[in-house]
Amino acid sequence: MISSRRLGRKCAAGNRRSLSTRVLSLSWRRADLLRSSTKPNENGKLKMKGYRMLISKRVWFLTAFVGLLLSCVAGESHAQSKPLKKLNWGTTSLSAAMWIPWLAKEAKIYEKHGLDVEIVLLRGSGQSSQALLGGSLFAAPVALPQLMLANLNGADFVNVAHTVASAMSKLLVRPEIKTPADLRGKKVATSSIGSLGDFIFRYALRKQGLNPDREVTWLSIGTNSERLQALLTGVIDGADVTYPADIQAERKGYRVLIDARKEMVFPTTSVVTTRRNIREDRDTVMRLVRAHVEGIAFHKLNKEFSIKVLSKYVRTSEPEFLEGSYNLFKQDFIAAPYPITKGLEPTYDYVAQTRPDIRNHKPEEFVDASFIAELDKSGFIKKLYEGK
């Protein structure tokens, strides 16, 4: 099998020899023609006509040669085109929060930006941060508290984009509970003691004047649906739930006591890589961020395709869930997802429970906003939505 490069060289070399022969032939024939035309000849007009036909023929051959040469060069150029850059991107759950990486892959947005992305499912930010630290992942949605803790222990993680500004959890309670004070002496369930949801609602209740550690009993109940069932059957008085369990509970008369999205800034669904990656391969980081930003725009502008992608990955065709998820995330996905550095008191309080020295570090130490800033200032983000 002859490679495209060798074929290109053969085409060029062969045609150079052919052209050289033809040009030489043209020179001799033209000389002969001119010599003969200097003699008296009653058919001078015929001689001139023959000369013109000869020139015309040579022009045709030259044009054909140039066309063939260009086709050979084009073939060689195609063979030398850069291959897609392979990298692994981590996801931490089979939930709508991971929508953008799935969408960017299925819509071939990564390929558009020169990337061949393998999406790897891991269990939570802890596992994804270990994989990122070990180099098996190029980027992952590591939660900001986990990023801070990792960097305090010597990692070089950096957040380059925040897709959602807060956690999407709600504290659903029994109908008779009207205020946070009504939770005194009651039982509340989160996924586990010390989890993000556990912290968020203890933090919110403390802001409302309760001592959640003493005045509320906290239980660990694994999944969203299990906590909902425990609430509906009266086993508990309140539950940390996310969509669609919150909607199901509200329809049965249960109340939203605290909506984390409205109560606090707690950035989630981030794009985290390492400063080493930025130093050594900034171009790939930029292409990944560009594809992520375009994925957000694609989600907002392509409802039907986006819902099909979510249905595929979370393995459900339940219309109400898919429609509701789309409307919720369309609202919450940030079009220009700058890393968030304001209003992070809850995050600092969470990390300070185990690492008080986090207070010595500024939020800007954990982010690099230059990628989103470049896309924003260049007009790239604006163009994604123009005329749509």
N, C-alpha and C positions, 0 to 999 in steps of 0.2 A: 504494500500500500504506500503510495507516494504522498508525503505530507503536503499540506497547503503551501508551506514555505518553499519546499523543493520545487513544487509545481510552478510557483510564482517565478522562481529563478529561471526555470527551464523556459517558461513562456517568454520572459524578458530577453534571455540570451538568444533563443531561437529567432525571435522576431528582430533582434538587433542585426543578426547575420543576414536575415532575409532583406531587411531594409537597406543594409549596406550594399548588397548585391544589386538591389533594384535601383538605388541612387546612382551607382557606377554605370549600370546599364543605361539609365536615363541620360547621363552625361555623354556617353559615347554616341548614343542615337541622336541626341540633340546636335552634337558636333557634326555628325554625318549629314544631318538634315540641313544644317546651316551651310555646310560646304556645297552641297548640291544645289541649294537655293541661290548661290552666287552666280551660277551659270545661267545664261539666257535660256529661258524655258517658257514656252507658250502656255503651259499649265501651272503658272506661278500660284494661281489661286488655289489649285488643288493641293500644292505643296504646303501652303500655309494652313489649309484645312487639316491636313494630316498632322502637322505640328501641334495644332490645337487639340486634336483628338488624343495625341500622345501625352500631352501635359495633363489633360483631363483624366486619363487613365491612371497616371502616376499619383495624382491628387486623391483618387478613389482608394488606391492601394495604401497611401500614407494614412488616410482617415481610418481605414480598416485596421491598420496596425496599431494606431493610437487607441482605438476602441478595445482591441484585444489586450493591449498592455494594461489599460485601466481596469479591465475585468480581472486580470491576474493580480494586480495590486490590491483590488478590493477583496479578493479571496484570501490573500495573505493577511490583510488587515483584520478580516473577520476571524481568522484562525488565531491571531495574536490578541484579540479582545480580552480584557481582564475578566477572570472568573469571579463568581460571587464570593464574598468574604463569609466564611463559615463562623458562626458563633452560637453559644448557648445562652438562652434567656430563661431565667427561673420564674415559675409562678408558684404561689403558695396555697392555692385552694381551687376547687372547681366551683367558683362562684362568679357572679357578674362583675365583681371587682377586677377580675383578670381579663375583662372583655377586650381591651385595646390590643394586647399582644396577639390574642387569638384572631382578632379582626384584621390586624396588619398582615398576619400570615396568610389567612384565607383569601384576602383581597389582593394578595401579591404586592403589597405596599413595600414590604422589606426588599423583595426582588427589584422593585423599581429603583430603590436606593442602593443597589449593589450588595445586598446582604442575603445570605442563606441562613435563616434563623431556625434553630431547633428549640422548641419550647419544652422545658423540663419541669414536671410537677414535683414539688417538694413540700414537706410538712412544716409550714410556718416560717416566720422570719429567722428563727434560730438556725434551722437547717440550711436555709438559703444563704445566710451570711457565712456559714462555714464553707459552703461550696464556692461562694464568691471569693472568700479568703484563700481557698486552696487553688483557685484558678480554673476550676472546671466550669464556672459560669463567667460570662463576660459582664452580665448585668442582671439585676433582680429587684423586685419590689420590696426591699428590706424596710420594715417600719422604722420611723425616725428614732424611737427610743432604743431599738435594737442597734441601729447604726451608731448612736451616741455611745452606748455601752461597749460596742466592739472597738470603736476608736479610742475610748479611754483605756482599753486593754492593748493598744498598739496597732490596730488595723488602720488602713488608709482609705476607708470607704468615703464616698462623696455622693451627695444627692444632686442630680442634675435636672430633675423635674418632679413636681408634685401634681398628680392627676386629679385628686379629690382633696378638698380642704379639711374634711373631718370624717370621723368614724360614723358609720351609718346605723348605729345601734339605737334602740329605744328601750326604755324601761316601761313595760306594760304592767298594770296593776289591776286588782279587782275593782269592780264598779264603785264600791263604797269608799275607796281610798281617794280622797280629793286633793290632799296636799302632802308634801314630803313629811310633815309632822305626823301624819296618819300612819306612817310606816314604823313608828316606834313599836317594838315588840313583835314585829312581823318577820316573815321569812322571804328572802329574795334569792333567786338562783342566777348564776352566771355559768359560763362554760367550765371555769375552774378558778379556784382561789389564786389570786395573783395575776390572772389574765388581764388583757387590755380592757375588756368589758367590766371586769371586777373593779379595776382602778377607776375607770371613767365614772361609774355611777357612785362609788364611794366619794370620789372627788366632788361630783355635783351635789350630793346630799350634804356634804360637809359645808359647801358654799351656802346651802339653804339653812344652816344652823343646827343640823343634826350631828351627833357623834356616831357615824355609821359603824365603827368598830365595836361599839358597846351597845348601841340601841337597836341594831338590826342583826338578825341571824342570816348569815350568808351560806348558801349551799352550792355545791358543784353538780351540775346536771349537764351532761355532754353536749348534745346537739340542739340546734335551733328548734326542731320539731318536738324533741323530748321535753324541752323547757316549756314550750307552748302547751303540750298535753298536761304537764304538771300544774300549770296555771289554770287550765280549763277544768281540771278535776279537783281543784281546791287543795292540792298538796302544798302549794306555795302561794304567797300573796302578791309576788311580783317577779318578773322575769326579764332578763336581758335578751331581746330578740331582734332579728333583722328581717328585712323583706324576704318572703311574703308573710311570715308568721305574724308580724305586727298587724297587717291588714286583716288577717283571719280573726285575730283576737278582738280588734276594734269592732268588727261586724257582730260579734257576740256580746258587745256592751262593755268590754274591758277598756280601760283608759290609758292614754299615753301620759305618764307622769313626767318623764324626762326624754327629750329628743336630743341626742348627742350632737346631731348636725346643727342644731340651733343654739346649743348651750356653750359650745367651745370649739376652738381651732385645734384639731388633732390630725395633721396631714396623713393621708394614707395613699395606697396605690402609687408609690413613687418609682422613679427610675434611678437606681443606685448602681454605680460602678466603682472602680478604684482610681485613685490619683495616678497610680502607675499606668493604667490603661490610657488615661488622658495624656500623660507625658509621652508615652511610646506610640500611641495610635489614636491621636485626637480625631483624625478623619473618620475612623470607624465609629467612635463615640458620637460624633456629629451626625453621621448617617443614621445611627440608631435613634437618636433624639428626633431627627427630622421625620423619620418614619413613624415614630410614636405620635408626634404632633399631627401628622397627616391622618393617622388612624383615628384620632379624636374627632377631627373634622369629618372624616368618612362616616363615623358612627352617627354624628348629629345630622348628616345629610342623606343617609341611606338606611332608613328604618327597616325595610323588608329584609335586606341582606344581613343587616346587623342582628336581627332577631333569629334568622336562620343559623347564624354562627353560634349564638348563645345556646340555641336549642341543641345543636350538635355537641357542644362541649359539656353542658350540664345535664344532657340526656333527658330532656323533657320536652314535650310538645304541648304543654298546658298553656292555652292562649292567654289566660288572665295573668299568669306569672310572667310570661315573656313580654307581654304588652306593658305591664306595670313596671317591670325591670327597665325596659327601654326608656319609658318616660322619666323614671327616677334618675337614671344615670345620664340621660341627655341633659338634664338640668344640672347635675353635679359635676360632670367632666369639665375641667377648666380648659378653655380654648388656647390660651397662652399660659401653659403650666409652669410658671416660674417657681423655683423652690421657695417654700414659705419660711420666712424668718420672723414674722410678727405674730404676737398673740400665742406664743408657745409656752406660757406658764404651766399649763397642765402637763405638757410633755416633760418639762424640767422637773416638776414635782414628782412625776412618775419615776424618772430615772434617779432622782435624788434619794428615793427610798433605799436604794442599795449603793448608790455612788454619789454622796453629797458633793464631791469635788466637781460634778458637772456644772455647778454654779460658777466655776472659774472660767468657763468657756462660753464664747458668744455663738449664737446660732449660725452666723456667717462662716464659722470654722468648719461646718459640716456640709456646706453646699457649694456649688459652682453654677452661678446663674448665667455664665457667659454664653452657653449654647442657646438657651431660649432667647436671651437678649439679641443675639446675632440673627436668629430667625425672625424675631419680631421687628427689629430695625430694618432688615432687608426687605420687608414686605411679604415674606414667604407665608406667614400665618394669615395675613389679610387676604391674599390671593386665593387661599383655600376656600374662602367663603364668598368671594365676589360673584355676584350674579346668581347665587344659589337661593 
